[in-house]
Amino acid sequence: MSAFASDPGLDDVRDAAGHGGEVDVAVHLHDGTVRLSILWAQEILLNADDADQVARALRRAAEQARRITAARPPSGPPDA
């Protein structure tokens, strides 16, 4: 089972140039890091609507990551 939760809102986002690239935005459910992946290609060209979808997915991921990290118990004082 993956520790990452992908944003399902990006399932239809594809490379506007038709090269088969896809985008994935996911949050690591344990440490709250956000992963932005470009799948099947080194780059992806997005039309304006798809770029907006990716931006919204990144904002949702950032909000979820903040909730995850805020729920963690505070760490102890740093070693001196």
C-alpha positions in Angstrom: 0.0 0.0 0.0 1.3 3.4 -1.0 1.8 6.1 1.6 0.9 8.7 -1.1 -2.6 9.8 -1.8 -3.0 11.1 -5.4 -5.4 13.8 -6.3 -8.2 12.2 -8.3 -9.1 15.5 -9.9 -6.2 15.2 -12.3 -7.2 11.9 -14.0 -8.1 13.6 -17.2 -5.1 16.0 -17.5 -3.0 15.0 -20.4 -0.2 16.5 -22.4 -1.7 19.1 -24.8 0.9 18.2 -27.5 -0.4 14.6 -27.5 2.9 13.0 -26.3 1.1 10.9 -23.6 2.5 12.7 -20.6 0.4 12.9 -17.4 0.6 14.8 -14.2 0.2 13.5 -10.6 0.0 15.5 -7.4 0.1 13.4 -4.3 0.5 13.9 -0.5 2.6 11.6 1.6 0.2 10.6 4.4 2.9 10.1 7.0 5.2 13.1 6.6 3.0 15.6 4.8 5.3 16.1 1.8 3.8 16.9 -1.6 4.9 15.1 -4.7 4.5 16.5 -8.2 5.2 14.0 -10.8 5.2 14.2 -14.6 4.6 10.7 -15.8 5.8 9.1 -19.1 7.8 12.2 -20.2 10.4 14.7 -19.0 8.0 17.6 -19.5 4.4 18.2 -20.2 2.6 21.0 -22.1 -0.8 22.0 -20.5 -3.6 24.0 -21.9 -4.9 26.8 -19.6 -7.7 24.8 -18.1 -5.5 21.8 -17.3 -2.9 24.2 -15.8 -5.6 25.6 -13.5 -6.5 22.0 -12.5 -2.9 21.3 -11.6 -2.6 24.5 -9.6 -5.8 23.7 -7.7 -4.5 20.2 -7.0 -1.3 21.6 -5.6 -3.2 24.0 -3.3 -5.4 21.1 -2.1 -2.2 19.0 -1.5 -0.6 21.9 0.4 -3.6 22.2 2.7 -3.7 18.5 3.4 0.1 18.5 4.1 -0.4 21.3 6.6 -3.1 19.3 8.4 -0.9 16.3 8.5 2.1 18.1 9.9 0.0 20.1 12.3 -1.4 16.9 13.8 2.1 15.5 14.5 3.3 15.8 18.1 5.9 18.6 18.5 9.5 17.3 18.5 11.7 17.8 21.5 14.2 20.6 21.9 17.2 20.4 19.5 20.4 18.9 21.0 22.8 21.4 22.1 
